[in-house]
């Protein structure tokens, strides 16, 4: 599946996620999660850790959505009440707390899982094809607008490469086990800087997409070393 055309991969993954979200059925959503995980396992490849990172991010998204459901005041209080919190009015039409019903929590949980499915789908796409391929495909469709999303498209690979460069054993460089390493705050900063560096490297190779820009001067020290190492590693592998 790693050899399919990017547009085909995008349509297949997007269709699966869209059908699961539109169905709003827990069983269909669970099957969609299993299908995405199975596709990731079958595809494998050096970017499999991107899907692992997406899975962890999806869990955080679902948990945050459920926390939001418990915090915000629901407008419809019909149904069996499972929790009652102290209600506080923050302003006109804005309140937190109140009663929480089974229907409300179920609806919010499904929306949270839907958001998690989107994250999983993006993680699978990042695994299937390298960022350069996605940027080239987007540039054919949207031209100069690609420059706006280039750092975001490069972020999964930047996180992956940053973690691999910091791994004590180089043999983990092509293993999804590298994703199990805890991502420290300084590594996340380096990954964000690395994503911009990867995007800039792609812009330099495709000047028609947008004017070349210099690397930010404020990136220095370890971050600058990480950026140069990320760029060299990326060019040599993808």
C-alpha positions as CSV (number, residue, x, y, z in Angstrom):
1,X,0.0,0.0,0.0
2,X,3.0,2.3,0.4
3,X,3.4,2.3,-3.4
4,X,-0.2,3.5,-4.2
5,X,-0.7,7.0,-5.6
6,X,-1.1,9.7,-2.9
7,X,-4.5,10.7,-4.1
8,X,-5.7,7.1,-4.1
9,X,-4.4,6.7,-0.6
10,X,-6.0,9.9,0.6
11,X,-9.4,9.0,-1.0
12,X,-9.3,5.5,0.6
13,X,-8.4,6.7,4.1
14,X,-10.7,9.7,3.9
15,X,-13.7,7.6,2.7
16,X,-13.1,5.1,5.6
17,X,-13.0,7.9,8.2
18,X,-15.9,9.8,6.7
19,X,-18.2,6.7,6.6
20,X,-17.3,5.9,10.2
21,X,-18.0,9.4,11.4
22,X,-21.2,9.8,9.4
23,X,-22.5,6.5,10.7
24,X,-22.1,7.7,14.3
25,X,-22.3,4.1,15.5
26,X,-19.8,2.8,18.1
27,X,-19.4,-0.5,16.4
28,X,-18.7,1.1,13.0
29,X,-16.2,3.4,14.6
30,X,-14.5,0.5,16.4
31,X,-14.2,-1.4,13.1
32,X,-12.7,1.7,11.5
33,X,-10.1,2.0,14.2
34,X,-9.2,-1.7,13.7
35,X,-9.1,-1.2,9.9
36,X,-6.7,1.7,10.2
37,X,-4.5,-0.2,12.7
38,X,-4.5,-3.2,10.4
39,X,-3.6,-1.1,7.3
40,X,-0.7,0.5,9.3
41,X,0.6,-3.0,10.4
42,X,0.4,-4.3,6.8
43,X,2.1,-1.2,5.3
44,X,4.9,-1.1,7.9
45,X,7.9,0.9,6.5
46,X,10.3,3.3,8.2
47,X,7.5,5.8,9.0
48,X,5.3,3.4,11.0
49,X,6.0,5.3,14.2
50,X,4.1,8.2,12.7
51,X,0.9,6.1,13.1
52,X,1.9,5.2,16.7
53,X,2.3,8.9,17.5
54,X,-1.1,9.6,15.9
55,X,-2.7,6.9,18.0
56,X,-1.3,8.4,21.2
57,X,-2.5,11.8,20.0
58,X,-6.0,10.4,19.2
59,X,-6.3,9.1,22.8
60,X,-5.4,12.5,24.1
61,X,-8.0,14.1,21.8
62,X,-10.8,11.8,22.9
63,X,-9.9,12.3,26.6
64,X,-9.9,16.1,26.1
65,X,-13.3,15.9,24.3
66,X,-14.8,14.0,27.2
67,X,-13.4,16.4,29.7
68,X,-15.0,19.2,27.7
69,X,-18.3,17.4,27.7
70,X,-18.1,17.2,31.5
71,X,-17.2,20.9,31.8
72,X,-19.6,22.6,29.4
73,X,-23.2,23.0,30.4
74,X,-25.6,21.0,28.1
75,X,-28.6,22.6,26.6
76,X,-30.8,19.6,26.5
77,X,-31.3,17.9,29.9
78,X,-33.6,15.1,28.7
79,X,-32.6,11.6,29.5
80,X,-31.2,9.6,32.4
81,X,-29.0,11.8,34.6
82,X,-25.7,10.2,35.5
83,X,-23.8,13.1,37.0
84,X,-24.7,16.5,38.6
85,X,-22.1,19.2,38.9
86,X,-22.3,22.6,40.4
87,X,-23.5,25.0,37.7
88,X,-21.7,28.3,37.3
89,X,-22.8,31.1,35.0
90,X,-19.8,32.8,33.3
91,X,-21.7,35.2,31.2
92,X,-24.7,35.6,28.9
93,X,-25.3,32.1,27.5
94,X,-22.1,30.7,28.9
95,X,-22.1,28.3,31.8
96,X,-20.2,25.3,33.1
97,X,-21.2,22.3,35.2
98,X,-24.9,21.3,35.5
99,X,-26.4,17.9,34.9
100,X,-24.9,15.3,32.6
101,X,-27.2,12.8,30.9
102,X,-26.4,9.5,29.2
103,X,-27.5,10.9,25.9
104,X,-25.2,13.9,26.1
105,X,-22.2,11.9,27.2
106,X,-22.8,9.4,24.4
107,X,-23.1,12.1,21.7
108,X,-19.9,13.9,22.9
109,X,-18.0,10.6,23.2
110,X,-18.9,9.8,19.6
111,X,-17.7,13.2,18.4
112,X,-14.5,12.7,20.3
113,X,-13.9,9.4,18.7
114,X,-14.7,10.9,15.4
115,X,-12.0,13.5,16.0
116,X,-9.6,10.8,17.0
117,X,-10.4,8.9,13.8
118,X,-9.3,12.0,11.8
119,X,-6.0,12.1,13.7
120,X,-5.5,8.3,13.1
121,X,-6.2,8.8,9.4
122,X,-3.7,11.6,9.1
123,X,-1.1,9.4,10.9
124,X,-1.7,6.6,8.5
125,X,-1.3,8.9,5.5
126,X,2.0,10.2,7.0
127,X,3.1,6.6,7.3
128,X,2.1,5.6,3.8
129,X,3.9,8.3,1.9
130,X,6.7,10.7,2.8
131,X,6.1,14.4,3.4
132,X,7.8,15.4,0.2
133,X,5.3,13.3,-1.8
134,X,2.3,14.9,-0.1
135,X,3.7,18.4,-0.6
136,X,4.3,17.8,-4.3
137,X,0.7,16.4,-4.6
138,X,-0.8,19.4,-2.7
139,X,1.3,21.8,-4.8
140,X,-0.2,20.4,-8.0
141,X,-3.7,21.0,-6.7
142,X,-3.3,24.3,-4.8
143,X,-0.1,25.8,-6.0
144,X,1.4,28.5,-3.8
145,X,-1.1,27.7,-1.0
146,X,1.0,24.7,-0.2
147,X,3.5,26.9,1.5
148,X,1.0,27.6,4.3
149,X,0.6,23.9,5.3
150,X,4.1,22.7,4.5
151,X,5.4,22.8,8.1
152,X,2.3,21.0,9.4
153,X,2.7,18.3,6.7
154,X,6.4,17.8,7.7
155,X,5.7,17.8,11.5
156,X,5.1,14.0,11.8
157,X,8.4,13.2,10.1
158,X,10.2,15.9,12.1
159,X,9.0,14.4,15.3
160,X,10.0,10.9,14.2
161,X,13.5,12.0,13.0
162,X,14.1,14.1,16.1
163,X,13.4,11.1,18.3
164,X,15.6,8.8,16.2
165,X,18.5,11.2,16.2
166,X,18.3,11.3,20.0
167,X,18.0,7.5,20.3
168,X,21.1,6.0,22.0
169,X,21.1,3.0,19.6
170,X,21.3,3.8,15.8
171,X,19.7,0.4,15.1
172,X,16.4,1.9,16.1
173,X,16.5,4.3,13.2
174,X,14.2,2.2,11.1
175,X,12.0,0.7,13.8
176,X,8.6,1.8,15.1
177,X,10.0,1.1,18.6
178,X,11.6,4.5,18.5
179,X,8.2,6.0,19.0
180,X,8.1,4.5,22.5
181,X,10.8,6.9,23.7
182,X,9.4,9.7,25.8
183,X,9.3,12.9,23.8
184,X,10.9,15.5,26.0
185,X,9.9,19.2,25.8
186,X,13.2,20.2,24.2
187,X,12.7,17.4,21.6
188,X,9.3,18.8,20.8
189,X,10.8,22.3,20.3
190,X,13.5,20.8,18.0
191,X,10.8,18.9,16.1
192,X,8.8,22.1,15.5
193,X,12.0,23.8,14.2
194,X,12.8,20.7,12.2
195,X,9.4,20.7,10.5
196,X,10.0,24.3,9.3
197,X,13.5,23.2,8.1
198,X,12.1,20.3,6.2
199,X,9.5,22.6,4.6
200,X,12.1,25.1,3.7
201,X,14.2,22.3,2.1
202,X,11.3,21.3,0.0
203,X,10.6,25.0,-1.0
204,X,14.3,25.3,-2.0
205,X,13.8,22.3,-4.3
206,X,10.5,23.6,-5.7
207,X,11.0,27.4,-6.0
208,X,7.9,27.8,-8.1
209,X,5.7,27.1,-5.1
210,X,6.9,30.2,-3.2
211,X,9.8,32.5,-2.7
212,X,12.8,30.9,-0.9
213,X,13.2,32.1,2.7
214,X,16.1,31.9,4.9
215,X,16.1,29.7,8.0
216,X,15.1,31.7,11.1
217,X,18.1,33.2,12.7
218,X,16.7,32.6,16.2
219,X,17.1,28.9,15.7
220,X,20.5,28.2,17.2
221,X,22.5,25.8,19.3
222,X,21.1,22.3,19.6
223,X,18.0,23.2,17.6
224,X,20.1,24.4,14.6
225,X,22.1,21.2,14.8
226,X,19.0,19.1,14.9
227,X,17.6,21.0,11.9
228,X,20.7,20.4,9.7
229,X,20.8,16.8,10.8
230,X,17.1,16.4,10.1
231,X,17.5,17.8,6.6
232,X,20.4,15.6,5.7
233,X,18.7,12.5,7.1
234,X,15.5,13.3,5.2
235,X,17.2,13.8,1.9
236,X,19.2,10.6,2.3
237,X,16.1,8.4,3.1
238,X,13.2,10.0,1.2
